[in-house]
Amino acid sequence: MVNVENVSLTVKGNEILRNISCCFEKGKIHGLIGRNGSGKTMLLKCICGFVRPTKGTITVDGKSIGKDCDFPDSMGLIIETPGFIPYYSGFHNLKLLARLNRKIDNDGIKNVMRQVGLNPNLKLSVKKYSLGMRQRLGLAQAIMENPDLLVLDEPMNGLDKDGVEDMRSYLLELKKQGKTILIASHNSWDIEILCDTVCEMDKGVLTMAARGAKNFSLNM
């Protein structure tokens, strides 16, 4: 699904990513683990098409990002803190987003919200949401159009114990449906439970595969 080949990124003279090569197989959950500032988020942004690497190529589902397309065709994502219009309800926010592609109707939006543990009829504005509720809403927007690829940067942030369990169960269910999921986390336990393949980032370098994965090459 995702192939990263010899990707480097330099920003204002700082080398953020260093000659990264890896493949993420379709229908699996793949984990990136590392400290804050290790380069996890920047690598995900490059895969999503938000940031262009200084050198190297990234292909998603056979299409070169930045050449064949600007962004992957079928992708849902949470990158850093999900942003929403603060004075609208969660449902209203998702309804506005859904108008862009018109792939899901109001009933579908409400169903997705229920799946992630939110009440679609709640009139509370997003600015009054807890951090955990915002994270659930972020997941709802990521999955509501049934994408083939999910890119999730710290998806457990702000969730309580029950919320973490719910999120883990839901991600495993999405895997059963054939989705490809990339997760970046500083929490090794989340990665250990969820992921079929795992790699570690440090100072912009992929340093190790924590568990063996066919077709998962690392530039050491």
C-alpha positions as CSV (number, residue, x, y, z in Angstrom):
1,M,0.0,0.0,0.0
2,V,2.8,2.5,1.0
3,N,6.3,2.5,-0.3
4,V,8.9,5.0,1.0
5,E,12.2,5.0,-0.9
6,N,15.3,6.9,0.1
7,V,13.3,9.8,1.6
8,S,15.2,12.6,3.3
9,L,13.8,16.0,4.5
10,T,15.8,19.1,5.3
11,V,14.1,22.1,6.8
12,K,16.0,25.4,7.3
13,G,19.3,23.5,7.3
14,N,18.1,20.9,9.8
15,E,17.9,17.2,8.6
16,I,14.5,16.0,9.8
17,L,14.4,12.7,8.0
18,R,17.5,10.8,6.9
19,N,17.4,8.4,3.9
20,I,14.4,6.4,5.0
21,S,13.2,3.3,3.0
22,C,10.3,1.1,4.1
23,C,7.2,-0.6,2.8
24,F,3.8,-0.9,4.6
25,E,1.8,-3.9,3.5
26,K,-1.9,-3.6,2.7
27,G,-4.4,-4.8,5.3
28,K,-2.1,-4.5,8.3
29,I,-1.5,-2.2,11.2
30,H,2.0,-0.7,11.1
31,G,3.5,1.2,14.0
32,L,6.1,4.0,14.3
33,I,7.4,4.5,17.8
34,G,9.8,7.1,19.0
35,R,10.3,10.1,21.2
36,N,8.7,13.5,20.5
37,G,10.8,15.1,17.8
38,S,12.1,11.8,16.4
39,G,10.6,12.5,13.0
40,K,7.5,10.3,13.2
41,T,5.0,13.0,12.4
42,M,7.1,14.5,9.6
43,L,7.3,11.1,7.9
44,L,3.5,10.7,8.2
45,K,3.1,14.2,6.7
46,C,5.3,13.2,3.8
47,I,3.2,10.1,3.2
48,C,0.0,12.1,3.3
49,G,1.4,14.7,0.8
50,F,1.3,17.6,3.3
51,V,5.1,17.9,3.2
52,R,7.3,17.3,0.1
53,P,10.6,15.4,0.9
54,T,13.8,17.0,-0.1
55,K,14.7,13.8,-1.9
56,G,13.3,10.3,-2.4
57,T,9.9,9.0,-3.5
58,I,6.7,7.9,-1.8
59,T,4.0,5.8,-3.5
60,V,0.6,5.0,-2.1
61,D,-1.4,2.3,-3.8
62,G,0.8,2.6,-6.9
63,K,0.7,6.4,-7.3
64,S,3.6,8.6,-6.7
65,I,2.8,11.4,-4.2
66,G,3.6,14.8,-5.7
67,K,3.8,13.4,-9.2
68,D,0.8,11.2,-10.0
69,C,-1.3,12.9,-7.3
70,D,-0.9,15.5,-4.5
71,F,-2.5,13.4,-1.8
72,P,-3.4,9.7,-1.6
73,D,-6.8,9.0,-3.2
74,S,-8.5,7.1,-0.3
75,M,-7.1,8.3,3.0
76,G,-8.3,9.3,6.4
77,L,-6.0,10.9,9.0
78,I,-5.4,12.4,12.4
79,I,-2.2,14.5,12.3
80,E,-1.4,16.2,15.6
81,T,-4.5,17.8,17.2
82,P,-7.7,17.5,15.1
83,G,-9.0,20.9,14.3
84,F,-12.8,21.7,14.1
85,I,-15.0,24.8,14.1
86,P,-15.3,25.4,17.9
87,Y,-18.8,26.9,18.0
88,Y,-20.5,24.0,16.0
89,S,-21.5,20.6,17.3
90,G,-19.5,17.5,16.4
91,F,-22.2,16.4,14.0
92,H,-22.3,19.8,12.3
93,N,-18.6,19.8,11.9
94,L,-18.6,16.4,10.2
95,K,-21.6,17.4,8.1
96,L,-19.6,20.3,6.7
97,L,-16.6,18.1,5.9
98,A,-18.8,15.5,4.3
99,R,-20.1,18.2,1.8
100,L,-16.6,18.3,0.2
101,N,-16.7,14.8,-1.3
102,R,-20.4,13.9,-0.8
103,K,-19.6,10.2,0.0
104,I,-21.6,10.0,3.1
105,D,-25.1,11.2,4.2
106,N,-26.3,12.4,7.5
107,D,-27.4,9.0,8.7
108,G,-24.0,7.6,7.8
109,I,-22.3,10.4,9.8
110,K,-24.5,9.6,12.9
111,N,-23.7,5.9,12.6
112,V,-19.9,6.6,12.5
113,M,-20.2,8.9,15.5
114,R,-22.0,6.2,17.5
115,Q,-19.3,3.7,16.5
116,V,-16.6,5.8,18.1
117,G,-18.6,6.5,21.2
118,L,-20.1,9.9,20.5
119,N,-23.7,11.0,20.7
120,P,-24.6,12.5,17.3
121,N,-27.6,14.3,18.8
122,L,-25.5,16.1,21.4
123,K,-25.8,19.9,20.9
124,L,-22.7,20.7,22.8
125,S,-20.2,22.8,20.8
126,V,-16.8,21.3,20.1
127,K,-15.1,24.0,22.1
128,K,-16.7,22.4,25.2
129,Y,-15.6,18.9,24.3
130,S,-13.1,17.1,26.5
131,L,-9.8,16.2,24.9
132,G,-10.9,12.6,24.7
133,M,-14.2,13.6,22.9
134,R,-12.2,15.6,20.4
135,Q,-10.0,12.6,19.7
136,R,-13.0,10.4,19.1
137,L,-14.4,13.1,16.8
138,G,-11.1,13.2,15.0
139,L,-11.3,9.4,14.4
140,A,-14.9,9.8,13.2
141,Q,-13.8,12.3,10.5
142,A,-10.9,10.1,9.5
143,I,-13.0,7.0,8.9
144,M,-16.4,8.4,7.9
145,E,-15.7,8.1,4.1
146,N,-14.5,4.5,4.4
147,P,-10.9,5.1,3.3
148,D,-8.5,2.3,2.4
149,L,-5.6,4.0,4.3
150,L,-5.7,5.4,7.8
151,V,-2.8,7.6,9.1
152,L,-3.1,8.2,12.8
153,D,-0.6,10.3,14.8
154,E,-1.0,9.6,18.5
155,P,-4.6,8.5,18.2
156,M,-4.8,7.6,22.0
157,N,-4.0,11.1,23.2
158,G,-6.5,12.4,25.7
159,L,-8.4,9.1,26.0
160,D,-9.1,7.6,29.4
161,K,-8.6,3.9,30.1
162,D,-12.0,2.9,28.6
163,G,-11.5,5.2,25.6
164,V,-8.1,3.6,24.9
165,E,-9.7,0.1,25.0
166,D,-12.5,1.2,22.7
167,M,-10.0,2.7,20.3
168,R,-7.9,-0.4,20.2
169,S,-10.9,-2.6,19.6
170,Y,-12.1,-0.3,16.8
171,L,-8.8,-0.2,15.0
172,L,-8.5,-4.0,15.1
173,E,-12.0,-4.2,13.6
174,L,-10.9,-1.9,10.8
175,K,-8.0,-4.1,10.2
176,K,-10.3,-7.1,9.8
177,Q,-12.2,-5.0,7.1
178,G,-8.9,-4.9,5.1
179,K,-7.9,-1.3,6.0
180,T,-4.2,-0.4,6.1
181,I,-3.4,1.6,9.2
182,L,-0.2,3.6,10.1
183,I,0.1,4.6,13.7
184,A,2.7,6.9,15.3
185,S,2.9,6.7,19.1
186,H,5.3,7.3,21.9
187,N,3.5,4.6,23.8
188,S,5.1,1.2,23.2
189,W,2.2,-0.7,24.8
190,D,-0.3,0.6,22.2
191,I,2.1,-0.4,19.4
192,E,2.8,-3.8,21.0
193,I,-1.0,-4.7,21.2
194,L,-2.1,-3.3,17.8
195,C,0.7,-3.6,15.3
196,D,1.7,-6.3,12.8
197,T,5.0,-4.5,12.1
198,V,6.8,-2.0,14.2
199,C,9.8,0.3,13.6
200,E,11.5,2.8,15.8
201,M,12.5,6.3,14.8
202,D,15.3,8.3,16.4
203,K,16.7,11.6,15.1
204,G,15.0,11.1,11.7
205,V,16.3,7.6,11.2
206,L,14.5,4.3,11.1
207,T,16.7,2.3,13.4
208,M,15.1,-1.1,13.9
209,A,12.2,-3.4,13.2
210,A,10.9,-4.5,16.6
211,R,9.1,-7.4,15.1
212,G,9.8,-9.2,11.8
213,A,7.8,-8.2,8.9
214,K,8.0,-9.5,5.4
215,N,8.5,-6.7,2.8
216,F,9.4,-4.3,5.7
217,S,12.9,-3.0,4.9
218,L,14.7,-0.5,7.0
219,N,17.6,1.7,6.2
220,M,19.9,1.3,9.2
